[in-house]
């Protein structure tokens, strides 16, 4: 089983050499050459002992820009932000041991949200592997289950092929993170470099084009439906901007209502007439009721996550379900579907549209269905009560949305109440503008992701909508933004609580606020200023509009500490273990206790 | 609150995989990470150039879980192909066991007699013991071991199951 190829310095794997002679290069140089060949422009990283040869090769590199973060976790989130906002893979470079272990949270995050990312980790020299050497960690072992694939490269002759293959795997099929662990002696040892042939992998062959018979069945089911709904997800964003265009065309052709997961926001415009808003735990009343009462769910690049379905035995009980996904293991994992269609969601939608046209499909009359939806819409589930002295967090986000309309805005978030409020009250009309940690729910994602997004989109207005607790998880990245003069903005909804934890304690544990108060908060204004940022504090309604405007108008990085109502909660909400039809719309519906079954669910 | 479990089925899965470092950990780890069961797992390379291994896994779970296991295995990058032998049609499965039995007098004679019935071979012997080599289905070996336990079983080593589809075609 073992990979027996050992490194012999200076004569590495002589038998594998291509016949044409090329100048020998060090492993570190081969890596840089590969990155250039693969079109990599930005690498997020942090140096250390086991990657010094690579850092030396990067020194004053003419083509690759290295962004020095302040913590390796931030390098991975920055790469995710870069990838999600540009469609290109994010690249990370960290050292062995703690460098690699610190990166694991972001790698897992990228796996859960299907973000294309390549992480290069340094490793101790091959002869030291397994000896508990200084800063040694079993990186391939540790990352085996939080990557799409990973490699330990034991010879510089294999390096070029592995790097090209890693990028191919990270970016194709269902995208995800790939780790390449490179021992220090492999970085120093030399081998000839020739740009590898295009990857023709013997076992990894993702299915892009779906079976035409399944397309036909899907089209027939769609044509027979009386109450269809398009349930869209992050797969549409991953498929590329073309898929969002196709979704709009498919929606327009059918006249069906459209809802989306957290990860898919922006693929269908929030300003579009068929938009129902996000679905799921903090989704709108109309989106969840339409899912529950539909007779056909066309799932496009989403995965029936527990945050979307609520109680499974009550999930959309009377619908036929079509699941379009590039990953076969997503199908029938949580919800049994009637028709799985394996393929790229963009390709499938193009085929469906073509077949609908061929069959002379005319937009059906769904007026009865829409009349029911309008009834649910009339509940106005995103409304909130205002009137007090305090700024409602929803209001702050709504004003932020209004003030930035018409600009090229990219929003990132941390995780918690502010994230859900942002998803509900900031409206996205285009893909790749909304970057959030969906699957893993990683606090501390937003600031580094904003840094990555700003690097990929220098002219965009990038705003991290944050909470007072989450922002502290990667607050050190203020320094990174300063160093590279990145004009990112942080908008903290400061309620002095881990708000979502407190909300659940109110729902489930009779408001026993166990450790959810953010005690000893720093003075965020002074803290930001210490890092060379402009900082603004908003404390009253009177300051809100002007504070937001000042943030937008101020060049360079700006932090806004917006003090909001301390105890407001995020509604609507499907409590854990409840059905789509059991939504809590406002605080008066909260009882304060739950049974053990509900308590056991996340 | 109590945790309920679903009805399980036994399935034999046959995989061809790239013979590379870490492949076994990748597969075994996927089972533990997702809470699936492994009853037995065998692995050996099967091509002349040592590039491909066959892994045979006996697992159990409700039908939906078995489908998930296959899909999850199939999406591992070095996995070439996953076939559920239990579903794919008539197949042969065999396991080999070495069974050490100690005893004298009647027990010793009875052990030999039973070994003959089960077509087990004696591969080692002393005045007071035998090691039997037995091949067959898991059930046959279980039965043999059960009988030997009454006679003087010392210890056993089992290979786990390998299997192939019946007939002239490959899996």
Interface residues (C-beta under 8 A of the other chain):
Chain A: X1 X2 X3 X140 X141 X144 X145 X148 X149 X152 X169 X201 X202 X203 X204 X327 X328 X329 X331 X332 X333 X336 X595 X596 X597 X600
Chain B: X1 X17 X18 X19 X20 X21 X22 X23 X24 X25 X26 X29 X30 X33 X43 X45 X53 X64 X67 X68 X71 X72 X74 X75 X77 X78 X79 X80
